[in-house]
Amino acid sequence: MGEVRVGAGLSQERVTVDAAREATRQAMSQAGLTRAGWSVCFFTPSHLGHADVLRRVVMEESGCLSFSGCSAVGVIGDGQEVEGAPGVAVMVGSSTAFETRSALLGENGEGLRNFARAPTREGGEAVLVALPDSFRVDSRGLTQRAALELPGVPLFGAGSTDDGTLGIALQLGMEGVRAGSISLMGFYGDLKHSVGITQSCEAVGDPRFITQARDNVLIELDGQQALGAFIAQGKALGLESMQDAATQLLFGFPLDAERPEFTGDGCLVRPLTGFDQETHGLVIPHPMRAQNAMGFMHRNASRAEADLGRMIASAGEALGGPPDFGFYFDCSARGRDFYGRAGVDVAAIHGQLGEFPLIGLFGGYELATSRGQTNVYTYTGVLVLMRVK
């Protein structure tokens, strides 16, 4: 077994240079390092204007040889979730058990295949962390490229974003600060990983079958008008207005059509984004075909918290021992506004798995490889645990 040293830090300082220095020094101290092999940094929108300063300070303080990072709605570190306030989370590490490589790829993801190849080490496992620009990178195209170019290589991450006010997301790397890019960090070697995926909602009613659809427009369910079924399900939940139904009643599409599941990594959850005047159908950002299964999903904080506990226990058991470090990619639609109190997810993770270096972010969407394929998740929390073999 090789040695691994990892540390994580968090700063809520408003001045970017101070925040970057404080978070990095905390991480370096926790890891017991004077020079790090790699570092990862997430930062909130208040630091967007000084991202170049943040990058420079983190790299100088850590001395890292590979570096990845991005902007996010909120950040997670030091057992805290920072939303709606300045925050910088930094993780640093060094190990004789695995190597790292970082890169900034263009928005089409060209170069992903070569990046997945280990730098020098033969054998072992490769795990990739990807941080694409939510506004300018085609997330579906990225997962399709991953399916073609990364067979068997797990990829996790989240969409880099801001708080929605500017529509600007920045990605960081050794090469500089960019937008419209994909920031990547690869781990190669004697690593074991496990992933847990938790949904913010629960299935309600019986599963339905799509009987008519056109591209992203759902027209009929079980031979009945989809709009009518949507309204009826909303009323059954006590959602009297269309506005309430549109924000709380979502659509679940199972990944396995023959054995449909509507929990954890078994389905993709998508929101209602509009109405089609010609067909009176529901516009949903997901390709649909007739005879595919679908289920209505209700956003429910208490159910989400229960499923969170299930997910953490499952990921911890699959890892087979205490994690050396981890990442948590959480949806911006979760967090304080969803639960009514702050820090729910990170407290549950450490409460069940103990203290270990963990950082994360609240992103525009989540990426995870599970059941042999990489998908774009929404309204979801993705926990990635790493352990040296």
ROTIKOL-458338 format. One record per residue (C-alpha): x, y, z; residue number from 1. Coordinates in nm, 2 decimals. Layout:
atom px: X | py: Y | pz: Z | i: NUM;
...
END
This chain:
atom px: 0.00 | py: 0.00 | pz: 0.00 | i: 1;
atom px: 0.14 | py: 0.34 | pz: -0.10 | i: 2;
atom px: 0.13 | py: 0.65 | pz: 0.12 | i: 3;
atom px: -0.14 | py: 0.91 | pz: 0.07 | i: 4;
atom px: -0.16 | py: 1.25 | pz: 0.22 | i: 5;
atom px: -0.47 | py: 1.47 | pz: 0.15 | i: 6;
atom px: -0.60 | py: 1.78 | pz: 0.32 | i: 7;
atom px: -0.89 | py: 2.01 | pz: 0.26 | i: 8;
atom px: -0.95 | py: 2.37 | pz: 0.36 | i: 9;
atom px: -1.23 | py: 2.63 | pz: 0.35 | i: 10;
atom px: -1.23 | py: 3.01 | pz: 0.37 | i: 11;
atom px: -1.51 | py: 3.25 | pz: 0.39 | i: 12;
atom px: -1.29 | py: 3.56 | pz: 0.36 | i: 13;
atom px: -1.43 | py: 3.82 | pz: 0.12 | i: 14;
atom px: -1.09 | py: 3.93 | pz: -0.02 | i: 15;
atom px: -1.00 | py: 3.67 | pz: -0.28 | i: 16;
atom px: -0.62 | py: 3.66 | pz: -0.21 | i: 17;
atom px: -0.69 | py: 3.61 | pz: 0.16 | i: 18;
atom px: -0.95 | py: 3.34 | pz: 0.10 | i: 19;
atom px: -0.72 | py: 3.15 | pz: -0.14 | i: 20;
atom px: -0.43 | py: 3.17 | pz: 0.10 | i: 21;
atom px: -0.63 | py: 3.07 | pz: 0.41 | i: 22;
atom px: -0.80 | py: 2.77 | pz: 0.24 | i: 23;
atom px: -0.48 | py: 2.64 | pz: 0.08 | i: 24;
atom px: -0.28 | py: 2.67 | pz: 0.40 | i: 25;
atom px: -0.55 | py: 2.49 | pz: 0.60 | i: 26;
atom px: -0.54 | py: 2.21 | pz: 0.34 | i: 27;
atom px: -0.16 | py: 2.19 | pz: 0.34 | i: 28;
atom px: -0.15 | py: 2.18 | pz: 0.72 | i: 29;
atom px: -0.41 | py: 1.90 | pz: 0.74 | i: 30;
atom px: -0.22 | py: 1.70 | pz: 0.48 | i: 31;
atom px: 0.11 | py: 1.76 | pz: 0.65 | i: 32;
atom px: 0.27 | py: 1.87 | pz: 0.32 | i: 33;
atom px: 0.52 | py: 2.14 | pz: 0.23 | i: 34;
atom px: 0.45 | py: 2.08 | pz: -0.14 | i: 35;
atom px: 0.15 | py: 1.91 | pz: -0.30 | i: 36;
atom px: 0.14 | py: 1.69 | pz: -0.60 | i: 37;
atom px: -0.21 | py: 1.81 | pz: -0.69 | i: 38;
atom px: -0.48 | py: 2.06 | pz: -0.59 | i: 39;
atom px: -0.85 | py: 2.12 | pz: -0.66 | i: 40;
atom px: -1.03 | py: 2.44 | pz: -0.59 | i: 41;
atom px: -1.40 | py: 2.55 | pz: -0.60 | i: 42;
atom px: -1.51 | py: 2.91 | pz: -0.54 | i: 43;
atom px: -1.84 | py: 3.11 | pz: -0.52 | i: 44;
atom px: -1.95 | py: 3.38 | pz: -0.76 | i: 45;
atom px: -1.82 | py: 3.66 | pz: -0.54 | i: 46;
atom px: -1.46 | py: 3.56 | pz: -0.64 | i: 47;
atom px: -1.53 | py: 3.55 | pz: -1.02 | i: 48;
atom px: -1.37 | py: 3.88 | pz: -1.08 | i: 49;
atom px: -1.04 | py: 3.77 | pz: -0.93 | i: 50;
atom px: -1.03 | py: 3.41 | pz: -1.04 | i: 51;
atom px: -0.68 | py: 3.47 | pz: -1.18 | i: 52;
atom px: -0.56 | py: 3.58 | pz: -0.84 | i: 53;
atom px: -0.72 | py: 3.28 | pz: -0.67 | i: 54;
atom px: -0.56 | py: 3.04 | pz: -0.92 | i: 55;
atom px: -0.21 | py: 3.20 | pz: -0.87 | i: 56;
atom px: -0.23 | py: 3.20 | pz: -0.49 | i: 57;
atom px: -0.35 | py: 2.84 | pz: -0.46 | i: 58;
atom px: -0.08 | py: 2.72 | pz: -0.70 | i: 59;
atom px: 0.19 | py: 2.92 | pz: -0.52 | i: 60;
atom px: 0.09 | py: 2.81 | pz: -0.17 | i: 61;
atom px: 0.05 | py: 2.44 | pz: -0.27 | i: 62;
atom px: 0.34 | py: 2.41 | pz: -0.52 | i: 63;
atom px: 0.12 | py: 2.17 | pz: -0.71 | i: 64;
atom px: 0.21 | py: 2.01 | pz: -1.04 | i: 65;
atom px: -0.15 | py: 1.95 | pz: -1.15 | i: 66;
atom px: -0.44 | py: 2.18 | pz: -1.08 | i: 67;
atom px: -0.82 | py: 2.18 | pz: -1.15 | i: 68;
atom px: -1.10 | py: 2.40 | pz: -1.03 | i: 69;
atom px: -1.41 | py: 2.60 | pz: -1.12 | i: 70;
atom px: -1.68 | py: 2.85 | pz: -1.01 | i: 71;
atom px: -1.99 | py: 2.72 | pz: -0.84 | i: 72;
atom px: -2.32 | py: 2.84 | pz: -0.68 | i: 73;
atom px: -2.18 | py: 2.73 | pz: -0.34 | i: 74;
atom px: -1.89 | py: 2.53 | pz: -0.20 | i: 75;
atom px: -1.84 | py: 2.25 | pz: 0.05 | i: 76;
atom px: -1.55 | py: 2.20 | pz: 0.29 | i: 77;
atom px: -1.44 | py: 2.17 | pz: 0.65 | i: 78;
atom px: -1.77 | py: 2.02 | pz: 0.73 | i: 79;
atom px: -1.96 | py: 2.32 | pz: 0.61 | i: 80;
atom px: -2.18 | py: 2.42 | pz: 0.31 | i: 81;
atom px: -2.14 | py: 2.78 | pz: 0.20 | i: 82;
atom px: -2.43 | py: 2.92 | pz: 0.00 | i: 83;
atom px: -2.51 | py: 3.28 | pz: -0.08 | i: 84;
atom px: -2.18 | py: 3.40 | pz: 0.07 | i: 85;
atom px: -1.81 | py: 3.42 | pz: -0.03 | i: 86;
atom px: -1.64 | py: 3.08 | pz: -0.01 | i: 87;
atom px: -1.33 | py: 2.90 | pz: -0.14 | i: 88;
atom px: -1.27 | py: 2.53 | pz: -0.09 | i: 89;
atom px: -0.93 | py: 2.38 | pz: -0.16 | i: 90;
atom px: -0.81 | py: 2.02 | pz: -0.15 | i: 91;
atom px: -0.44 | py: 1.92 | pz: -0.19 | i: 92;
atom px: -0.27 | py: 1.59 | pz: -0.20 | i: 93;
atom px: 0.03 | py: 1.38 | pz: -0.26 | i: 94;
atom px: 0.07 | py: 1.00 | pz: -0.29 | i: 95;
atom px: 0.31 | py: 0.73 | pz: -0.39 | i: 96;
atom px: 0.01 | py: 0.50 | pz: -0.48 | i: 97;
atom px: -0.13 | py: 0.70 | pz: -0.76 | i: 98;
atom px: -0.04 | py: 0.98 | pz: -1.01 | i: 99;
atom px: -0.25 | py: 1.28 | pz: -1.12 | i: 100;
atom px: -0.29 | py: 1.48 | pz: -1.44 | i: 101;
atom px: -0.49 | py: 1.79 | pz: -1.51 | i: 102;
atom px: -0.60 | py: 1.97 | pz: -1.83 | i: 103;
atom px: -0.83 | py: 2.23 | pz: -1.97 | i: 104;
atom px: -1.01 | py: 2.10 | pz: -2.27 | i: 105;
atom px: -1.22 | py: 2.29 | pz: -2.52 | i: 106;
atom px: -1.60 | py: 2.29 | pz: -2.50 | i: 107;
atom px: -1.63 | py: 2.00 | pz: -2.74 | i: 108;
atom px: -1.42 | py: 1.78 | pz: -2.51 | i: 109;
atom px: -1.16 | py: 1.69 | pz: -2.78 | i: 110;
atom px: -0.86 | py: 1.52 | pz: -2.62 | i: 111;
atom px: -1.06 | py: 1.33 | pz: -2.36 | i: 112;
atom px: -0.95 | py: 0.99 | pz: -2.49 | i: 113;
atom px: -0.58 | py: 1.08 | pz: -2.45 | i: 114;
atom px: -0.63 | py: 1.24 | pz: -2.11 | i: 115;
atom px: -0.78 | py: 0.92 | pz: -1.97 | i: 116;
atom px: -0.46 | py: 0.73 | pz: -2.04 | i: 117;
atom px: -0.23 | py: 0.71 | pz: -1.73 | i: 118;
atom px: 0.08 | py: 0.93 | pz: -1.75 | i: 119;
atom px: 0.34 | py: 0.66 | pz: -1.68 | i: 120;
atom px: 0.19 | py: 0.40 | pz: -1.44 | i: 121;
atom px: 0.08 | py: 0.07 | pz: -1.59 | i: 122;
atom px: -0.23 | py: -0.10 | pz: -1.45 | i: 123;
atom px: -0.44 | py: 0.03 | pz: -1.16 | i: 124;
atom px: -0.75 | py: 0.23 | pz: -1.18 | i: 125;
atom px: -0.83 | py: 0.56 | pz: -1.35 | i: 126;
atom px: -1.09 | py: 0.80 | pz: -1.20 | i: 127;
atom px: -1.16 | py: 1.13 | pz: -1.37 | i: 128;
atom px: -1.32 | py: 1.45 | pz: -1.23 | i: 129;
atom px: -1.47 | py: 1.68 | pz: -1.49 | i: 130;
atom px: -1.59 | py: 2.03 | pz: -1.44 | i: 131;
atom px: -1.76 | py: 2.16 | pz: -1.76 | i: 132;
atom px: -1.90 | py: 2.50 | pz: -1.82 | i: 133;
atom px: -2.27 | py: 2.47 | pz: -1.76 | i: 134;
atom px: -2.36 | py: 2.75 | pz: -2.00 | i: 135;
atom px: -2.14 | py: 2.67 | pz: -2.30 | i: 136;
atom px: -2.05 | py: 2.30 | pz: -2.29 | i: 137;
atom px: -2.31 | py: 2.05 | pz: -2.43 | i: 138;
atom px: -2.34 | py: 1.81 | pz: -2.13 | i: 139;
atom px: -2.52 | py: 1.55 | pz: -2.34 | i: 140;
atom px: -2.25 | py: 1.56 | pz: -2.60 | i: 141;
atom px: -1.99 | py: 1.52 | pz: -2.33 | i: 142;
atom px: -2.15 | py: 1.21 | pz: -2.20 | i: 143;
atom px: -2.18 | py: 1.07 | pz: -2.55 | i: 144;
atom px: -1.81 | py: 1.14 | pz: -2.61 | i: 145;
atom px: -1.73 | py: 0.97 | pz: -2.27 | i: 146;
atom px: -1.92 | py: 0.66 | pz: -2.38 | i: 147;
atom px: -1.72 | py: 0.64 | pz: -2.70 | i: 148;
atom px: -1.38 | py: 0.73 | pz: -2.58 | i: 149;
atom px: -1.38 | py: 0.63 | pz: -2.21 | i: 150;
atom px: -1.53 | py: 0.28 | pz: -2.20 | i: 151;
atom px: -1.48 | py: 0.15 | pz: -1.85 | i: 152;
atom px: -1.33 | py: 0.47 | pz: -1.71 | i: 153;
atom px: -1.55 | py: 0.63 | pz: -1.44 | i: 154;
atom px: -1.61 | py: 1.01 | pz: -1.47 | i: 155;
atom px: -1.76 | py: 1.23 | pz: -1.20 | i: 156;
atom px: -1.82 | py: 1.60 | pz: -1.16 | i: 157;
atom px: -2.06 | py: 1.89 | pz: -1.19 | i: 158;
atom px: -2.14 | py: 2.18 | pz: -1.41 | i: 159;
atom px: -1.94 | py: 2.49 | pz: -1.33 | i: 160;
atom px: -2.17 | py: 2.79 | pz: -1.30 | i: 161;
atom px: -2.25 | py: 3.11 | pz: -1.11 | i: 162;
atom px: -2.56 | py: 3.21 | pz: -0.91 | i: 163;
atom px: -2.76 | py: 3.28 | pz: -1.23 | i: 164;
atom px: -2.71 | py: 3.66 | pz: -1.22 | i: 165;
atom px: -2.43 | py: 3.69 | pz: -1.49 | i: 166;
atom px: -2.44 | py: 3.36 | pz: -1.68 | i: 167;
atom px: -2.07 | py: 3.33 | pz: -1.64 | i: 168;
atom px: -1.88 | py: 3.02 | pz: -1.53 | i: 169;
atom px: -1.50 | py: 3.00 | pz: -1.51 | i: 170;
atom px: -1.28 | py: 2.69 | pz: -1.52 | i: 171;
atom px: -0.92 | py: 2.68 | pz: -1.37 | i: 172;
atom px: -0.62 | py: 2.47 | pz: -1.47 | i: 173;
atom px: -0.24 | py: 2.48 | pz: -1.49 | i: 174;
atom px: -0.30 | py: 2.66 | pz: -1.83 | i: 175;
atom px: -0.49 | py: 2.95 | pz: -1.68 | i: 176;
atom px: -0.85 | py: 3.07 | pz: -1.63 | i: 177;
atom px: -1.10 | py: 3.00 | pz: -1.91 | i: 178;
atom px: -1.47 | py: 3.00 | pz: -1.99 | i: 179;
atom px: -1.64 | py: 2.75 | pz: -2.22 | i: 180;
atom px: -1.40 | py: 2.48 | pz: -2.11 | i: 181;
atom px: -1.38 | py: 2.15 | pz: -1.93 | i: 182;
atom px: -1.15 | py: 2.14 | pz: -1.63 | i: 183;
atom px: -1.02 | py: 1.79 | pz: -1.57 | i: 184;
atom px: -0.83 | py: 1.61 | pz: -1.29 | i: 185;
atom px: -0.73 | py: 1.25 | pz: -1.34 | i: 186;
atom px: -0.63 | py: 1.00 | pz: -1.07 | i: 187;
atom px: -0.43 | py: 0.70 | pz: -1.19 | i: 188;
atom px: -0.30 | py: 0.40 | pz: -0.99 | i: 189;
atom px: -0.38 | py: 0.19 | pz: -0.69 | i: 190;
atom px: -0.71 | py: 0.35 | pz: -0.61 | i: 191;
atom px: -1.04 | py: 0.22 | pz: -0.52 | i: 192;
atom px: -1.35 | py: 0.44 | pz: -0.55 | i: 193;
atom px: -1.72 | py: 0.41 | pz: -0.47 | i: 194;
atom px: -2.00 | py: 0.64 | pz: -0.58 | i: 195;
atom px: -2.34 | py: 0.71 | pz: -0.41 | i: 196;
atom px: -2.62 | py: 0.89 | pz: -0.59 | i: 197;
atom px: -2.92 | py: 1.04 | pz: -0.40 | i: 198;
atom px: -3.23 | py: 1.20 | pz: -0.55 | i: 199;
atom px: -3.42 | py: 1.50 | pz: -0.41 | i: 200;
atom px: -3.75 | py: 1.35 | pz: -0.48 | i: 201;
atom px: -3.96 | py: 1.03 | pz: -0.46 | i: 202;
atom px: -4.18 | py: 0.85 | pz: -0.71 | i: 203;
atom px: -4.55 | py: 0.91 | pz: -0.67 | i: 204;
atom px: -4.83 | py: 0.72 | pz: -0.83 | i: 205;
atom px: -4.78 | py: 0.42 | pz: -1.06 | i: 206;
atom px: -4.52 | py: 0.42 | pz: -1.34 | i: 207;
atom px: -4.66 | py: 0.54 | pz: -1.67 | i: 208;
atom px: -4.58 | py: 0.45 | pz: -2.03 | i: 209;
atom px: -4.52 | py: 0.71 | pz: -2.30 | i: 210;
atom px: -4.77 | py: 0.65 | pz: -2.58 | i: 211;
atom px: -4.69 | py: 0.96 | pz: -2.78 | i: 212;
atom px: -4.39 | py: 1.19 | pz: -2.78 | i: 213;
atom px: -4.20 | py: 1.41 | pz: -3.03 | i: 214;
atom px: -3.83 | py: 1.48 | pz: -2.94 | i: 215;
atom px: -3.85 | py: 1.66 | pz: -2.61 | i: 216;
atom px: -4.23 | py: 1.70 | pz: -2.61 | i: 217;
atom px: -4.44 | py: 1.45 | pz: -2.40 | i: 218;
atom px: -4.78 | py: 1.43 | pz: -2.56 | i: 219;
atom px: -4.96 | py: 1.12 | pz: -2.42 | i: 220;
atom px: -4.92 | py: 0.89 | pz: -2.12 | i: 221;
atom px: -5.10 | py: 0.56 | pz: -2.12 | i: 222;
atom px: -5.31 | py: 0.69 | pz: -2.41 | i: 223;
atom px: -5.42 | py: 1.00 | pz: -2.22 | i: 224;
atom px: -5.32 | py: 1.36 | pz: -2.26 | i: 225;
atom px: -4.99 | py: 1.41 | pz: -2.07 | i: 226;
atom px: -5.09 | py: 1.76 | pz: -1.96 | i: 227;
atom px: -5.41 | py: 1.62 | pz: -1.80 | i: 228;
atom px: -5.22 | py: 1.35 | pz: -1.62 | i: 229;
atom px: -4.97 | py: 1.61 | pz: -1.49 | i: 230;
atom px: -5.24 | py: 1.83 | pz: -1.35 | i: 231;
atom px: -5.42 | py: 1.54 | pz: -1.19 | i: 232;
atom px: -5.11 | py: 1.41 | pz: -1.02 | i: 233;
atom px: -5.03 | py: 1.76 | pz: -0.90 | i: 234;
atom px: -5.38 | py: 1.80 | pz: -0.74 | i: 235;
atom px: -5.34 | py: 1.45 | pz: -0.58 | i: 236;
atom px: -5.04 | py: 1.59 | pz: -0.40 | i: 237;
atom px: -5.22 | py: 1.91 | pz: -0.30 | i: 238;
atom px: -5.04 | py: 2.13 | pz: -0.56 | i: 239;
atom px: -5.33 | py: 2.34 | pz: -0.67 | i: 240;
atom px: -5.14 | py: 2.60 | pz: -0.89 | i: 241;
atom px: -4.94 | py: 2.52 | pz: -1.21 | i: 242;
atom px: -4.65 | py: 2.72 | pz: -1.06 | i: 243;
atom px: -4.63 | py: 2.49 | pz: -0.76 | i: 244;
atom px: -4.67 | py: 2.18 | pz: -0.97 | i: 245;
atom px: -4.40 | py: 2.30 | pz: -1.22 | i: 246;
atom px: -4.14 | py: 2.34 | pz: -0.93 | i: 247;
atom px: -4.23 | py: 2.04 | pz: -0.72 | i: 248;
atom px: -4.35 | py: 1.77 | pz: -0.97 | i: 249;
atom px: -4.07 | py: 1.63 | pz: -1.18 | i: 250;
atom px: -4.03 | py: 1.35 | pz: -1.43 | i: 251;
atom px: -3.82 | py: 1.04 | pz: -1.38 | i: 252;
atom px: -3.68 | py: 0.84 | pz: -1.67 | i: 253;
atom px: -3.54 | py: 0.49 | pz: -1.57 | i: 254;
atom px: -3.21 | py: 0.39 | pz: -1.71 | i: 255;
atom px: -3.32 | py: 0.03 | pz: -1.74 | i: 256;
atom px: -3.64 | py: 0.01 | pz: -1.94 | i: 257;
atom px: -3.70 | py: -0.36 | pz: -1.86 | i: 258;
atom px: -3.65 | py: -0.32 | pz: -1.48 | i: 259;
atom px: -3.74 | py: 0.04 | pz: -1.41 | i: 260;
atom px: -3.62 | py: 0.20 | pz: -1.09 | i: 261;
atom px: -3.70 | py: 0.55 | pz: -0.96 | i: 262;
atom px: -3.44 | py: 0.59 | pz: -0.68 | i: 263;
atom px: -3.07 | py: 0.66 | pz: -0.66 | i: 264;
atom px: -2.88 | py: 0.60 | pz: -0.97 | i: 265;
atom px: -3.16 | py: 0.41 | pz: -1.13 | i: 266;
atom px: -3.33 | py: 0.71 | pz: -1.31 | i: 267;
atom px: -3.27 | py: 1.05 | pz: -1.45 | i: 268;
atom px: -3.49 | py: 1.33 | pz: -1.31 | i: 269;
atom px: -3.59 | py: 1.62 | pz: -1.54 | i: 270;
atom px: -3.81 | py: 1.93 | pz: -1.48 | i: 271;
atom px: -4.10 | py: 2.07 | pz: -1.68 | i: 272;
atom px: -3.95 | py: 2.36 | pz: -1.89 | i: 273;
atom px: -4.25 | py: 2.46 | pz: -2.10 | i: 274;
atom px: -4.57 | py: 2.38 | pz: -2.30 | i: 275;
atom px: -4.60 | py: 2.30 | pz: -2.67 | i: 276;
atom px: -4.89 | py: 2.50 | pz: -2.81 | i: 277;
atom px: -4.93 | py: 2.28 | pz: -3.12 | i: 278;
atom px: -4.97 | py: 1.94 | pz: -2.93 | i: 279;
atom px: -5.06 | py: 2.07 | pz: -2.59 | i: 280;
atom px: -4.77 | py: 1.86 | pz: -2.47 | i: 281;
atom px: -4.52 | py: 1.90 | pz: -2.19 | i: 282;
atom px: -4.17 | py: 2.02 | pz: -2.28 | i: 283;
atom px: -3.91 | py: 1.82 | pz: -2.09 | i: 284;
atom px: -3.53 | py: 1.83 | pz: -2.15 | i: 285;
atom px: -3.50 | py: 1.46 | pz: -2.22 | i: 286;
atom px: -3.53 | py: 1.25 | pz: -2.54 | i: 287;
atom px: -3.85 | py: 1.04 | pz: -2.53 | i: 288;
atom px: -3.99 | py: 0.75 | pz: -2.73 | i: 289;
atom px: -4.32 | py: 0.57 | pz: -2.73 | i: 290;
atom px: -4.34 | py: 0.27 | pz: -2.49 | i: 291;
atom px: -4.07 | py: 0.40 | pz: -2.27 | i: 292;
atom px: -4.15 | py: 0.41 | pz: -1.90 | i: 293;
atom px: -4.18 | py: 0.73 | pz: -1.70 | i: 294;
atom px: -4.27 | py: 0.82 | pz: -1.35 | i: 295;
atom px: -4.39 | py: 1.14 | pz: -1.17 | i: 296;
atom px: -4.14 | py: 1.25 | pz: -0.90 | i: 297;
atom px: -4.22 | py: 1.47 | pz: -0.61 | i: 298;
atom px: -3.96 | py: 1.70 | pz: -0.46 | i: 299;
atom px: -3.97 | py: 1.62 | pz: -0.09 | i: 300;
atom px: -3.71 | py: 1.73 | pz: 0.17 | i: 301;
atom px: -3.79 | py: 1.47 | pz: 0.43 | i: 302;
atom px: -3.78 | py: 1.18 | pz: 0.18 | i: 303;
atom px: -3.46 | py: 1.33 | pz: 0.03 | i: 304;
atom px: -3.29 | py: 1.33 | pz: 0.37 | i: 305;
atom px: -3.38 | py: 0.96 | pz: 0.42 | i: 306;
atom px: -3.25 | py: 0.87 | pz: 0.08 | i: 307;
atom px: -2.93 | py: 1.06 | pz: 0.16 | i: 308;
atom px: -2.87 | py: 0.83 | pz: 0.46 | i: 309;
atom px: -2.92 | py: 0.52 | pz: 0.24 | i: 310;
atom px: -2.68 | py: 0.65 | pz: -0.02 | i: 311;
atom px: -2.40 | py: 0.73 | pz: 0.22 | i: 312;
atom px: -2.42 | py: 0.39 | pz: 0.39 | i: 313;
atom px: -2.42 | py: 0.22 | pz: 0.05 | i: 314;
atom px: -2.12 | py: 0.41 | pz: -0.08 | i: 315;
atom px: -1.93 | py: 0.36 | pz: 0.25 | i: 316;
atom px: -1.99 | py: -0.02 | pz: 0.24 | i: 317;
atom px: -1.89 | py: -0.05 | pz: -0.13 | i: 318;
atom px: -1.56 | py: 0.13 | pz: -0.05 | i: 319;
atom px: -1.46 | py: -0.15 | pz: 0.20 | i: 320;
atom px: -1.28 | py: 0.08 | pz: 0.44 | i: 321;
atom px: -1.25 | py: 0.44 | pz: 0.55 | i: 322;
atom px: -1.21 | py: 0.69 | pz: 0.27 | i: 323;
atom px: -0.88 | py: 0.87 | pz: 0.23 | i: 324;
atom px: -1.06 | py: 1.16 | pz: 0.06 | i: 325;
atom px: -1.37 | py: 1.24 | pz: -0.14 | i: 326;
atom px: -1.58 | py: 1.48 | pz: -0.34 | i: 327;
atom px: -1.94 | py: 1.58 | pz: -0.32 | i: 328;
atom px: -2.12 | py: 1.72 | pz: -0.62 | i: 329;
atom px: -2.45 | py: 1.86 | pz: -0.51 | i: 330;
atom px: -2.73 | py: 2.02 | pz: -0.71 | i: 331;
atom px: -2.79 | py: 2.39 | pz: -0.66 | i: 332;
atom px: -3.16 | py: 2.30 | pz: -0.61 | i: 333;
atom px: -3.07 | py: 2.12 | pz: -0.29 | i: 334;
atom px: -2.91 | py: 2.28 | pz: 0.02 | i: 335;
atom px: -3.04 | py: 2.53 | pz: 0.26 | i: 336;
atom px: -3.35 | py: 2.65 | pz: 0.06 | i: 337;
atom px: -3.46 | py: 2.29 | pz: 0.00 | i: 338;
atom px: -3.42 | py: 2.15 | pz: 0.35 | i: 339;
atom px: -3.50 | py: 2.47 | pz: 0.54 | i: 340;
atom px: -3.16 | py: 2.45 | pz: 0.72 | i: 341;
atom px: -2.80 | py: 2.46 | pz: 0.62 | i: 342;
atom px: -2.54 | py: 2.18 | pz: 0.60 | i: 343;
atom px: -2.77 | py: 1.88 | pz: 0.60 | i: 344;
atom px: -2.58 | py: 1.67 | pz: 0.34 | i: 345;
atom px: -2.23 | py: 1.73 | pz: 0.46 | i: 346;
atom px: -2.33 | py: 1.67 | pz: 0.82 | i: 347;
atom px: -2.48 | py: 1.34 | pz: 0.72 | i: 348;
atom px: -2.17 | py: 1.23 | pz: 0.53 | i: 349;
atom px: -1.93 | py: 1.30 | pz: 0.81 | i: 350;
atom px: -2.18 | py: 1.17 | pz: 1.07 | i: 351;
atom px: -2.19 | py: 0.83 | pz: 0.90 | i: 352;
atom px: -1.84 | py: 0.80 | pz: 0.76 | i: 353;
atom px: -1.64 | py: 1.00 | pz: 1.01 | i: 354;
atom px: -1.39 | py: 1.28 | pz: 0.95 | i: 355;
atom px: -1.19 | py: 1.27 | pz: 0.62 | i: 356;
atom px: -1.08 | py: 1.53 | pz: 0.36 | i: 357;
atom px: -1.39 | py: 1.62 | pz: 0.16 | i: 358;
atom px: -1.47 | py: 1.92 | pz: -0.07 | i: 359;
atom px: -1.76 | py: 1.98 | pz: -0.30 | i: 360;
atom px: -1.97 | py: 2.23 | pz: -0.48 | i: 361;
atom px: -2.33 | py: 2.32 | pz: -0.57 | i: 362;
atom px: -2.34 | py: 2.30 | pz: -0.95 | i: 363;
atom px: -2.56 | py: 2.34 | pz: -1.25 | i: 364;
atom px: -2.59 | py: 1.96 | pz: -1.29 | i: 365;
atom px: -2.41 | py: 1.65 | pz: -1.18 | i: 366;
atom px: -2.20 | py: 1.39 | pz: -1.37 | i: 367;
atom px: -2.16 | py: 1.04 | pz: -1.26 | i: 368;
atom px: -2.07 | py: 0.70 | pz: -1.40 | i: 369;
atom px: -2.28 | py: 0.42 | pz: -1.26 | i: 370;
atom px: -2.39 | py: 0.09 | pz: -1.40 | i: 371;
atom px: -2.14 | py: 0.12 | pz: -1.67 | i: 372;
atom px: -2.25 | py: 0.45 | pz: -1.82 | i: 373;
atom px: -2.19 | py: 0.82 | pz: -1.76 | i: 374;
atom px: -2.50 | py: 1.03 | pz: -1.72 | i: 375;
atom px: -2.61 | py: 1.39 | pz: -1.65 | i: 376;
atom px: -2.81 | py: 1.40 | pz: -1.33 | i: 377;
atom px: -3.02 | py: 1.69 | pz: -1.19 | i: 378;
atom px: -3.17 | py: 1.75 | pz: -0.84 | i: 379;
atom px: -2.91 | py: 1.50 | pz: -0.73 | i: 380;
atom px: -2.62 | py: 1.46 | pz: -0.49 | i: 381;
atom px: -2.32 | py: 1.26 | pz: -0.61 | i: 382;
atom px: -2.07 | py: 1.14 | pz: -0.34 | i: 383;
atom px: -1.74 | py: 1.00 | pz: -0.47 | i: 384;
atom px: -1.52 | py: 0.83 | pz: -0.21 | i: 385;
atom px: -1.15 | py: 0.74 | pz: -0.28 | i: 386;
atom px: -0.93 | py: 0.50 | pz: -0.10 | i: 387;
atom px: -0.58 | py: 0.37 | pz: -0.17 | i: 388;
atom px: -0.58 | py: -0.01 | pz: -0.22 | i: 389;
END
